[in-house]
Amino acid sequence: MNACGNQGCMPWRVKPCGQASEPGGMTQRSCVYFGARYVLGPVREAVHLVHGPVGCTYYGAMVRGEARDLCGTALTEREIVFGGLDRLRKALREVWSLYPRARGAFLYATCSSGLIGEDLAGLARQAEREFGRRVVAINCPGFAGKSQAEGHALAYQALLDLVRPLPRYRYPTVNLVGEYNVAGEAREIRRLLEKLGVRVHTVLTGDTSWSEIETLARAHLNLLFCGSTARRFVSELRQRLGIPYLKVSFYGLSATGASLRRIGEVLGLSSTRVEALIREEEAGVLARIRPWLRIFDQRRALVVLGAGRLGPLSRMLRELGFEVLGVASVFGSPEDHREAAPFSDFLTDDPGDDEFERALAVLRPDLVITNAREQWRAVKLGFPTLSFPQERRRGPYAGYQGFTNFVLSLARVLSAPVWGLLGL
């Protein structure tokens, strides 16, 4: 069934969130193991041990470009037939000698170890008694869910078990939860909060460590950025330890200003100080981006992304005058779609490659915002494309400086002379 509206018929079917991918659909989703690695990969002071073939370890090393203290058991056919726990036990002994300062270890199950029923949780308990350090097993074989979203949930559950009850800091302190520090976005958010006298204890999980996770209960407030991956985590912390949370977004001028005001209200900050910061930052941004705004007049965009940035990026495009033709998530949740719904009439989940190509052919957008995997398909078909997560050299897109970077990236893509050579 096609979705039809004022703009004609959409060439993709409207599919609800959370459904399994259709066989042969050429989905862009990843596996559960990938999702767990995405969340836990940047955690410092931890050994990351993958119990599976060497290919899974290599795949895990590519997640977000983070191969921090990553090792693998490199299972072979022999271990698949006769069991690989002895190999895992030996690997644990080796990693403690390689990383003597590590405070703990994450053990990742993969499809191979999951299929033969390896008891990672039992071995983790034995290893804790033997070595005197925390060992956390993540039961995340790739086939254990419909997409990487289940891996995100398993990873945050593992982090939840590390948190200890502690007294609060004397000064206003927050945790950034569900913030993955894409191209250094956490630095821009820290800068704004510190101007208001608010300290950031840790950034989950874009810039965090084992010890910071254990002590995150010292913060007064959790700021939730990606609700689809981390809402259950902050809800559990509120129930267990009484730490309130606030859903925020630092994408775009209006969202950043609104989030700063809400943070100020919850933490009891001076409203005069908050408003002064917002006026100062917005004035600087508008002065820098004004020469470029004419490029975006009456432009139309198509957004095809993973999940959590659908609504925020669509809002940013609307602020700049774009019409958002359609929004598709790769592994979206109902919350992601509710956030994106005000900005487009057409929403779907998990479009196949053929549907993506038909959408480009029918809609003829002036701009495509999509992930790193799909960007080359759009570029080869002749459509100006901006990939997300963005390359580090483009800088963050969050906060006021990030909004400036976003505008400059869009202007650079849309004004590239190559598109004029294609006769589009």
N, C-alpha and C positions, 0 to 999 in steps of 0.2 A: 504494500500500500504506500502510495506517495503522499507527502504532506503538501497541501495546496493552500494558497493564500493570495494576497494582493500581488505578490511578486511572481505568481505562477506556481508551477509544481516543483517541489524539491526532488532531486533525483536520488534521494536516499529515503529509506523507510524510517519511520519514527519508532525507535526501539527503546523500551524502558531500561533504566539502570540496573546493574547487578545481574544481568542475564549471561549465561554461558555463550561464548563465541560460537558461531555456526561453523560446522566443519567445512573446510575449503574456502572460508571467507577471507583469508589473508589478513587476519587481524593484526593490529599494531600493539596489542597487549603483550606484557611480559609475564613471567611466571611468579609464583609465590616466593620462591627463593630470592629472585631479583628484588621484590618489594622489601623483604627483610634486610637485604644488603643495602638498599637505598636509604633506609632509615638509620641503620646502625653503622654503616661504613665509615663515617667521619669521627666516630667516638674515639677519643684519645685514651691513653692509659689502659687499653684493652688489647688482648690478642684476639684476632678474628680467625677461627680455625674452621675450614670448610671440609666436611666429611663427605667426599664424593670424588669422582674422576677429576683429573687435572683440568679438563675443559670447564668444569663448573667453577673452579678456583679462578681460572683466567677470566671467565665471564663476570664473576664477582669483583675482579680487579678493575673492570671497566666502568662500574657503576659510579657515576658522578665524578669520574677521574680520581677516585679515592682508593688506593690500595694500602691504606695505613695498617701496618703490622699484620698483613694478611698471609696466612699459610693454608696448606691443604694436605689431606691424607693421600691424594692421588690413587684412589682405589683402582684396582685392576680386576680382570675376570676372576682371578683366584679369590679375592676378597668377596666378590659378589656371590660366589658359590659357597665359600666356607665361612663367611663372616669377616667383618673388618674392625671389630671392637679392639682387638689387640693392637692393630695398626693405629687406631685412634688414641689408645692409651699411651703408646710409645710416642706419638706425635705431641701429646700434651706434655710429656716429660721434656721433650726437646724444646718446645716453645718457651717454657719457663727459663731454660738456660739461655735462649736467644733473647728473650725480653724480660730480664730480671726485675725491671721496675714496673711491669704491668700489674695493675691491681686486680685484674680478673680476666676471664676469657669468655667469648661467645662461641658456642658450637653450632654450626649450621647444618641441618639435614638437607640432603638433596634428593633428587628422584631415585638415584641408585640406592642410597642408604635407607631411604624410606620404603622402597619396594621390598627389601629383604628384612625389614623390621628391626633395624638396629636400635637398641635402647640407649639413646643419647642421654636422656634424663637420669637413668640409673647410673651410667658411667660418670655423669657430672657430679652426682652426690658422692660417689666413691673418690673422685679426684679432689673434691673439696676437702674431704677428710685427710687424704694423703698429702696434699700440697699446702693446705691452709689458706687457699685463695678461692674467691668466688668463681664458679664455673656455671654459666647459664646456657642451657640447651634451648635452641630455637627449632621447633619441629616444623620446618618450612620446606618440605619437598615441593618441587615445582608444580606437581599435579594436585596439590592440596586445596586448590581454590580456582575461581574463575579468572583471576587476574592478579596483578601485583598488589592490589588493594588488601587482600587477605594477609599478605606478607607484612604490609605496614602495620596491621592490627597486631599480629604476633610479635613484631619487634617492640611496639609500645607496651605490650603486656609484659615483656621481659624487662623493660626499663622500669616499669611500675614496681616490680618486685625488688628493685635496688634501692628505692627511696626510703630514707629513714626519717622518723619524726624528730624534729629539731625546733628550738626556739627561733622566732623571727629576728631578722636584723633590726637594729634601731632606726635605720634610715630607709626611705622608700625604695623597695627593690622589687624587680619583676623577673619572671622567666619568659623567654620567647619560645612558644611551643608550636610545633608544626611550621617552623621557619627554617628553611634549608640553605640559607646563605648563598643563594645563586648569585654568582659574580660579585660577591661581597655585599649583598643587600643588608645583612645584619649590621655592618658597620654604619651604614646610613641611618638605620633605625636607632642604634645606640647613640649616635651623635645627637639626634633630636631629643631623645629621652634624657640624656645627660644635660642638655641645655635647660631642662625643666627640673634638674636636681634628682632624677630617678636613675638608679643604678640597675644594670642588667646582670643578674647572677649567672645565667647560662642561656645558650641558644640550642634548643632541641630541634633537630640534631645537627644543624649546620655548623656549629662551633661549640662543642661541648667535650667533657671528659668524664671518666668514670666517677671521680671524686665529686665533680659538680653535680652529677645526676644524683648521687647518694645524698647530697646536702641541699637539693633544690627546695626542700620544704622550708628553708629559711626565708624565702621570698614572700612578699605580702600578696602578690597577685600573679596569676598566669595569664599571659596574653596569647590567645589562640589565633593562629594565622590560617592554617589549613584544617578546617573542621572535618573534612572527610577522612583524614588520616589520624587526627589526634584528639577529637572531641571526647571519645570515651576515656582517654588517658586523663584529661583535665577534669572530667566529671568524677572519675574515681578518686583523684587527689582531693577534690572538694569534699567528697563523702568521708574519706579516710582521715584526712589531715586538716580539713577546714580551710583549704586554700581556695579562694574564689577565682573565677576565671572570667575573662572578657573577650568576646570575639571581635577582632579588629582587622583592618586592612590598611596597608600603607601604599596601595597602588592608586595613584591619581590624586589631584589636589583636594577634591571634596572628601574623599575617603580618608586621606591622611589627616586633614583638619578635624573631621568628625571623630576619628580615633583618638587624637591627642586630647580633645575636649573630654571624651568619656574617661580616658585614663586619669586626667586631672580631677574629674569629679570623684571617681572611686578612691583615689589616693589622697584626696583633700588638698590638692595643689591650688595655688593662687590662680583664679581665672584670668586676672589681669596679665599675669606672666605667660599663661598659655596663649591668650589671644595676641599678645605682642609677638610671640615667636611665630605664630601662624601668619600674621600680617607681614612680618619681615621676610619669611621664607617665600611666601607666595609672590610678593613683589619682585624678589630676585628672579624667581622662575619665569614669571610673565615677561620680564624685561629680556631674558635670554631667548625665549622661544617665540616671541612675537614675529620676528622676520620669517619664520617657517610656517606659520599657521595657514597662510593662503594655499599652500600645497595640498592641504587636506580637505579643502572645500568640496563638498558633494562627492566625496570618495566613498567607496563601498568595500567592506571587508568580510572575509570568511575566516572563522576561528575554529581550528581543530586542534585540541590540546588534550593533555592527560586527564586532569580533573580539577584540582583546587584553584587554578588560576583562570578558569573560564569566565566567571563573573567579574572579578577585578579587572582583567585585561579588556573585557567587553566594555566595562564602564569607562576605562581610560580612553578607548576609541571614541565612545560617544562624547566625552568631554572635548575631544578634539574635532568634533563635527562629522565623524564617520557614521555611515549607516551600516549596521551589522546585519548582513544578509542571513547568516546561519551560524549556529554554534553546535559543535559536536565534541563529545568527550570520548576518550579512549577507554577509560575505566571509571566513569563518573558515578557519583552517589546522588540520591535525591536532593541532598543539601546543595551540591554543586549546581544542579540544574535549577533549583529555586533561586540561587544567586544570579544565574545568567538569564533567567526568564524575562526580566524587565527590559532586556536590551535586544532581544530577537524573538521573532515569532516561531522560529524553527529550531528545535532542539532534538538531538538524538544521541545515542551512545554506540560506541564500537562500530563506526562505519568501515566497511571493507575498502580495499584499494580501488575496486571498480566503482564503488559508490563515490569515493573521493574524486576520482577522475571525472565522473559524470557531473558532480556538483560544480567542478571548475568549468566544464564545458557549457553547462546550462546557465550558471549565474554570472560568469565572466567577472569576478571581483577585481577591483583595482589593487587589492592587497590580500595576501594570505598570511595568517599567523598560525604556525603549526610547529610540531616537534622536530627534533633533529633528524628523525628517520624519514618523515614525509616531506621535508622541505625540498629535497632534490627532485621529487616527482613534480611538485608545483613549478619549480624553476625550469625544469626541462620542458614543461608544457607552456612556458612563456609568461608566468605570472609572478609579479614582484612578491617576494616572500621574506618574512622575518621569522627566524626560528626562536623557539623558547624551550628550554632554558638558553639564554643568550651566551655568547662567548664572553669570557672574562674581560677581554679588551674593550667591550662596549660599556662595561661598568654596570652597576645595579640599576634596576628599574623601579625600585621601591623608594618611598620618601620623596622629598622635593628635588634633590639632586637626581634621583632616579627618574622622576618624571621628565626632567630635562634630557637625560640620556635617552629615554624612550622616544621623545620627539625627534631628537637628532638621528636616531637609528631609523625611524620611519622616513624622515626626510631624505636620508642617504639612500634608502632602498627605492623610494618612489621616484627620485630624481636621477637615478642611474641612467646614463645614456643608452645602455644596451637595450632597454625596453623599447626605445624609439626605433631601433633597427628591426624589430619584429613585426612592425605594422599593426600593433594591437590597438 
